């Protein structure tokens, strides 16, 4: 939709320059309607990808925690609890955020 904004602005200005206020009103109405639809679709896009991201983060954290629990005792001697906590908190979240960002913009570029 954002690619069509210059079209609506130019046709509105052209209609106003000709004195055709009915056509200008129609163009403004179309711009408003399509902008509202675009805003609603953008909201759902951001919401659904945010939801998917949180589910991915949850799954990655659960899998990472399960694999940590299966380690030998000597593993915990060589790795501090801070390192393990960092893996669960920040690293899993960053990886899932990068994946969902990539998928979101890949899908958006194909759709547009």
N, CA, C and O of each residue as an XYZ file, in Angstrom:
448
protein
N       0.810     -1.192      0.000
C       0.000      0.000      0.000
C       0.852      1.252      0.000
O       0.500      2.236     -0.652
N       1.955      1.237      0.712
C       2.773      2.443      0.818
C       3.297      2.894     -0.538
O       3.634      4.064     -0.717
N       3.366      1.976     -1.489
C       3.794      2.354     -2.833
C       2.720      3.130     -3.585
O       3.022      3.841     -4.543
N       1.471      2.997     -3.154
C       0.384      3.692     -3.857
C       0.078      5.069     -3.274
O      -0.724      5.805     -3.849
N       0.682      5.430     -2.167
C       0.423      6.743     -1.555
C       0.765      7.883     -2.504
O      -0.036      8.809     -2.633
N       1.928      7.862     -3.182
C       2.195      8.962     -4.125
C       1.147      9.081     -5.235
O       0.845     10.184     -5.690
N       0.596      7.947     -5.667
C      -0.454      7.983     -6.687
C      -1.681      8.721     -6.170
O      -2.216      9.601     -6.845
N      -2.123      8.359     -4.976
C      -3.315      9.004     -4.426
C      -3.081     10.486     -4.159
O      -3.972     11.305     -4.384
N      -1.907     10.829     -3.690
C      -1.607     12.243     -3.436
C      -1.590     13.031     -4.741
O      -2.144     14.127     -4.818
N      -0.949     12.466     -5.773
C      -0.883     13.201     -7.044
C      -2.254     13.319     -7.706
O      -2.579     14.366     -8.266
N      -3.060     12.262     -7.649
C      -4.398     12.364     -8.251
C      -5.288     13.312     -7.457
O      -6.127     14.006     -8.032
N      -5.109     13.346     -6.140
C      -5.873     14.292     -5.315
C      -5.470     15.724     -5.641
O      -6.329     16.589     -5.815
N      -4.172     15.976     -5.723
C      -3.711     17.326     -6.058
C      -4.122     17.729     -7.477
O      -4.460     18.886     -7.727
N      -4.092     16.769     -8.398
C      -4.550     17.049     -9.764
C      -6.021     17.411     -9.797
O      -6.421     18.347    -10.489
N      -6.827     16.673     -9.050
C      -8.263     16.959     -9.004
C      -8.520     18.314     -8.349
O      -9.392     19.060     -8.796
N      -7.775     18.636     -7.302
C      -7.946     19.939     -6.660
C      -7.501     21.067     -7.588
O      -8.106     22.139     -7.602
N      -6.450     20.826     -8.357
C      -5.978     21.830     -9.310
C      -6.997     22.082    -10.412
O      -7.102     23.206    -10.901
N      -7.734     21.080    -10.805
C      -8.784     21.223    -11.828
C     -10.078     21.774    -11.231
O     -10.983     22.181    -11.959
N     -10.153     21.784     -9.915
C     -11.379     22.242     -9.263
C     -12.416     21.138     -9.127
O     -13.575     21.418     -8.817
N     -12.026     19.903     -9.350
C     -12.939     18.756     -9.259
C     -12.900     18.218     -7.826
O     -12.151     17.293     -7.513
N     -13.717     18.814     -6.974
C     -13.685     18.467     -5.554
C     -14.291     17.095     -5.280
O     -13.936     16.461     -4.286
N     -15.181     16.628     -6.122
C     -15.776     15.297     -5.953
C     -14.720     14.217     -6.167
O     -14.637     13.261     -5.396
N     -13.910     14.374     -7.219
C     -12.846     13.396     -7.486
C     -11.799     13.445     -6.378
O     -11.277     12.404     -5.977
N     -11.484     14.643     -5.878
C     -10.509     14.774     -4.794
C     -11.031     14.097     -3.537
O     -10.276     13.416     -2.843
N     -12.312     14.275     -3.236
C     -12.913     13.642     -2.063
C     -12.877     12.120     -2.210
O     -12.618     11.404     -1.242
N     -13.135     11.634     -3.415
C     -13.099     10.192     -3.667
C     -11.689      9.636     -3.458
O     -11.517      8.580     -2.849
N     -10.687     10.351     -3.964
C      -9.298      9.904     -3.800
C      -8.883      9.897     -2.328
O      -8.200      8.979     -1.874
N      -9.292     10.908     -1.600
C      -8.976     10.966     -0.169
C      -9.669      9.836      0.580
O      -9.083      9.233      1.479
N     -10.901      9.552      0.216
C     -11.637      8.449      0.846
C     -10.960      7.109      0.557
O     -10.816      6.276      1.452
N     -10.542      6.903     -0.702
C      -9.833      5.664     -1.041
C      -8.520      5.555     -0.274
O      -8.165      4.483      0.216
N      -7.811      6.658     -0.174
C      -6.563      6.664      0.582
C      -6.811      6.291      2.041
O      -6.057      5.511      2.623
N      -7.855      6.840      2.623
C      -8.190      6.534      4.021
C      -8.583      5.066      4.192
O      -8.122      4.406      5.123
N      -9.427      4.558      3.303
C      -9.889      3.164      3.411
C      -8.729      2.189      3.234
O      -8.564      1.259      4.023
N      -7.927      2.408      2.191
C      -6.810      1.491      1.949
C      -5.745      1.618      3.036
O      -5.100      0.629      3.384
N      -5.555      2.812      3.572
C      -4.613      2.991      4.677
C      -5.072      2.262      5.928
O      -4.260      1.690      6.655
N      -6.376      2.284      6.178
C      -6.920      1.574      7.334
C      -6.759      0.066      7.174
O      -6.397     -0.632      8.122
N      -7.029     -0.428      5.977
C      -6.855     -1.866      5.715
C      -5.391     -2.252      5.874
O      -5.080     -3.284      6.469
N      -4.491     -1.425      5.345
C      -3.061     -1.698      5.449
C      -2.610     -1.703      6.911
O      -1.811     -2.550      7.311
N      -3.116     -0.768      7.701
C      -2.749     -0.714      9.122
C      -3.234     -1.965      9.852
O      -2.518     -2.510     10.692
N      -4.447     -2.421      9.535
C      -4.973     -3.630     10.176
C      -4.148     -4.858      9.788
O      -3.843     -5.698     10.635
N      -3.792     -4.959      8.520
C      -2.978     -6.093      8.078
C      -1.580     -6.046      8.693
O      -1.029     -7.084      9.057
N      -1.006     -4.853      8.811
C       0.298     -4.728      9.460
C       0.230     -5.137     10.927
O       1.140     -5.791     11.438
N      -0.852     -4.750     11.604
C      -1.007     -5.142     13.001
C      -1.008     -6.658     13.137
O      -0.287     -7.210     13.968
N      -1.823     -7.340     12.316
C      -1.899     -8.791     12.422
C      -0.585     -9.449     12.037
O      -0.214    -10.477     12.604
N       0.114     -8.869     11.084
C       1.427     -9.406     10.705
C       2.385     -9.336     11.885
O       3.041    -10.325     12.212
N       2.470     -8.182     12.523
C       3.369     -8.018     13.664
C       2.924     -8.904     14.827
O       3.758     -9.525     15.486
N       1.625     -8.967     15.081
C       1.111     -9.776     16.182
C       1.401    -11.258     15.971
O       1.886    -11.932     16.880
N       1.106    -11.767     14.777
C       1.291    -13.193     14.533
C       2.762    -13.592     14.529
O       3.120    -14.654     15.038
N       3.614    -12.747     13.957
C       5.033    -13.081     13.991
C       5.599    -12.950     15.401
O       6.500    -13.703     15.769
N       5.093    -12.016     16.192
C       5.510    -11.933     17.595
C       5.093    -13.166     18.371
O       5.852    -13.681     19.193
N       3.889    -13.636     18.107
C       3.402    -14.855     18.760
C       4.250    -16.058     18.351
O       4.625    -16.879     19.188
N       4.546    -16.149     17.057
C       5.377    -17.262     16.579
C       6.767    -17.194     17.193
O       7.346    -18.221     17.546
N       7.301    -15.987     17.320
C       8.631    -15.822     17.914
C       8.641    -16.323     19.353
O       9.563    -17.032     19.756
N       7.632    -15.965     20.123
C       7.586    -16.405     21.519
C       7.463    -17.911     21.633
O       8.032    -18.513     22.544
N       6.732    -18.524     20.726
C       6.628    -19.986     20.744
C       7.964    -20.634     20.376
O       8.338    -21.660     20.945
N       8.682    -20.031     19.419
C       9.988    -20.561     19.043
C      10.964    -20.426     20.200
O      11.702    -21.361     20.511
N      10.966    -19.254     20.839
C      11.860    -19.034     21.988
C      11.564    -20.048     23.089
O      12.482    -20.614     23.683
N      10.302    -20.269     23.351
C       9.918    -21.230     24.397
C      10.426    -22.624     24.054
O      10.987    -23.308     24.911
N      10.235    -23.052     22.807
C      10.690    -24.380     22.401
C      12.201    -24.529     22.458
O      12.715    -25.559     22.893
N      12.913    -23.494     22.017
C      14.377    -23.553     22.050
C      14.875    -23.587     23.492
O      15.807    -24.325     23.811
N      14.264    -22.797     24.354
C      14.682    -22.795     25.760
C      14.415    -24.135     26.431
O      15.239    -24.626     27.203
N      13.269    -24.718     26.136
C      12.948    -26.028     26.723
C      13.936    -27.079     26.237
O      14.429    -27.881     27.030
N      14.232    -27.082     24.931
C      15.186    -28.062     24.402
C      16.580    -27.855     24.976
O      17.278    -28.819     25.290
N      16.985    -26.586     25.113
C      18.304    -26.294     25.683
C      18.362    -26.729     27.144
O      19.356    -27.306     27.586
N      17.299    -26.452     27.889
C      17.269    -26.845     29.304
C      17.302    -28.362     29.448
O      17.981    -28.891     30.328
N      16.566    -29.065     28.582
C      16.589    -30.533     28.634
C      17.983    -31.075     28.352
O      18.432    -32.022     28.998
N      18.671    -30.465     27.374
C      20.019    -30.953     27.065
C      21.003    -30.619     28.176
O      21.950    -31.371     28.406
N      20.794    -29.496     28.873
C      21.659    -29.163     30.017
C      21.451    -30.172     31.136
O      22.411    -30.588     31.784
N      20.201    -30.568     31.368
C      19.918    -31.521     32.445
C      20.510    -32.902     32.173
O      20.753    -33.660     33.112
N      20.745    -33.242     30.907
C      21.281    -34.553     30.557
C      22.803    -34.615     30.624
O      23.383    -35.672     30.377
N      23.456    -33.511     30.950
C      24.922    -33.472     30.974
C      25.470    -34.192     32.209
O      24.791    -34.350     33.224
N      26.709    -34.612     32.078
C      27.421    -35.225     33.203
C      27.748    -34.155     34.243
O      27.713    -32.961     33.947
N      28.058    -34.584     35.433
C      28.388    -33.664     36.524
C      29.640    -32.845     36.187
O      29.734    -31.680     36.574
N      30.586    -33.434     35.482
C      31.820    -32.710     35.140
C      31.524    -31.508     34.225
O      32.291    -30.545     34.215
N      30.445    -31.552     33.475
C      30.053    -30.424     32.631
C      29.793    -29.191     33.490
O      30.146    -28.077     33.101
N      29.185    -29.382     34.641
C      28.853    -28.252     35.516
C      30.082    -27.731     36.268
O      30.077    -26.605     36.767
N      31.128    -28.550     36.346
C      32.374    -28.068     36.936
C      33.090    -27.101     35.993
O      33.733    -26.152     36.442
N      32.977    -27.345     34.692
C      33.688    -26.505     33.723
C      32.858    -25.324     33.225
O      33.414    -24.391     32.645
N      31.569    -25.340     33.434
C      30.694    -24.240     32.994
C      30.007    -23.620     34.210
O      29.454    -24.327     35.052
N      30.051    -22.316     34.287
C      29.429    -21.639     35.422
C      27.919    -21.534     35.226
O      27.419    -21.636     34.106
N      27.220    -21.333     36.303
C      25.761    -21.196     36.207
C      25.387    -19.935     35.444
O      24.334    -19.892     34.808
N      26.229    -18.907     35.495
C      25.970    -17.680     34.741
C      26.030    -17.914     33.246
O      25.218    -17.372     32.497
N      27.004    -18.734     32.798
C      27.088    -19.059     31.369
C      25.855    -19.826     30.906
O      25.305    -19.553     29.838
N      25.432    -20.777     31.711
C      24.265    -21.584     31.344
C      22.993    -20.736     31.346
O      22.138    -20.877     30.472
N      22.884    -19.867     32.326
C      21.725    -18.976     32.392
C      21.706    -18.030     31.202
O      20.644    -17.732     30.655
N      22.875    -17.562     30.805
C      22.972    -16.679     29.641
C      22.529    -17.405     28.381
O      21.857    -16.823     27.530
N      22.898    -18.658     28.260
C      22.465    -19.445     27.095
C      20.938    -19.537     27.035
O      20.329    -19.385     25.976
N      20.345    -19.789     28.193
C      18.889    -19.933     28.219
C      18.170    -18.613     27.957
O      17.148    -18.591     27.271
N      18.688    -17.528     28.491
C      17.975    -16.250     28.407
C      18.275    -15.475     27.133
O      17.382    -15.267     26.312
N      19.489    -15.056     26.963
C      19.772    -14.135     25.861
C      20.039    -14.838     24.538
O      19.527    -14.410     23.504
N      20.826    -15.903     24.547
C      21.192    -16.533     23.283
C      19.993    -17.145     22.569
O      19.859    -17.007     21.353
N      19.129    -17.814     23.308
C      17.937    -18.412     22.699
C      17.015    -17.331     22.135
O      16.467    -17.485     21.043
N      16.849    -16.258     22.869
C      15.984    -15.174     22.410
C      16.524    -14.483     21.177
O      15.769    -14.153     20.262
N      17.840    -14.260     21.148
C      18.440    -13.614     19.983
C      18.310    -14.484     18.745
O      17.994    -13.985     17.665
N      18.549    -15.771     18.890
C      18.470    -16.664     17.746
C      17.049    -16.720     17.195
O      16.849    -16.660     15.982
N      16.074    -16.833     18.071
C      14.685    -16.893     17.625
C      14.261    -15.563     17.015
O      13.514    -15.542     16.038
N      14.729    -14.456     17.579
C      14.405    -13.148     17.011
C      14.962    -12.984     15.616
O      14.293    -12.437     14.740
N      16.186    -13.455     15.396
C      16.778    -13.374     14.064
C      16.030    -14.246     13.071
O      15.811    -13.845     11.928
N      15.638    -15.437     13.503
C      14.894    -16.333     12.608
C      13.544    -15.749     12.217
O      13.181    -15.759     11.041
N      12.804    -15.246     13.185
C      11.482    -14.704     12.849
C      11.603    -13.436     12.025
O      10.764    -13.189     11.158
N      12.628    -12.620     12.271
C      12.847    -11.428     11.449
C      13.100    -11.831     10.001
O      12.546    -11.237      9.076
N      13.946    -12.848      9.814
C      14.254    -13.318      8.463
C      13.006    -13.853      7.776
O      12.744    -13.513      6.623
N      12.227    -14.689      8.471
C      11.027    -15.253      7.867
C       9.990    -14.180      7.582
O       9.342    -14.211      6.535
N       9.824    -13.242      8.485
C       8.823    -12.191      8.295
C       9.120    -11.358      7.052
O       8.246    -11.154      6.210
N      10.347    -10.884      6.945
C      10.666    -10.025      5.815
C      10.792    -10.804      4.515
O      10.590    -10.240      3.439
N      11.118    -12.073      4.592
C      11.127    -12.907      3.383
C       9.698    -13.077      2.861
O       9.452    -12.942      1.662
N       8.769    -13.369      3.755
C       7.373    -13.536      3.350
C       6.787    -12.222      2.844
O       6.063    -12.203      1.849
N       7.100    -11.119      3.534
C       6.583     -9.824      3.091
C       7.108     -9.440      1.718
O       6.374     -8.877      0.906
N       8.382     -9.744      1.452
C       8.931     -9.385      0.142
C       8.349    -10.255     -0.965
O       8.208     -9.794     -2.098
N       8.011    -11.493     -0.660
C       7.374    -12.350     -1.676
C       5.950    -11.890     -1.944
O       5.506    -11.879     -3.092
N       5.227    -11.507     -0.887
C       3.838    -11.082     -1.034
C       3.755     -9.754     -1.785
O       2.880     -9.565     -2.630
N       4.667     -8.841     -1.472
C       4.636     -7.539     -2.142
C       5.181     -7.660     -3.517
O       5.241     -6.670     -4.247
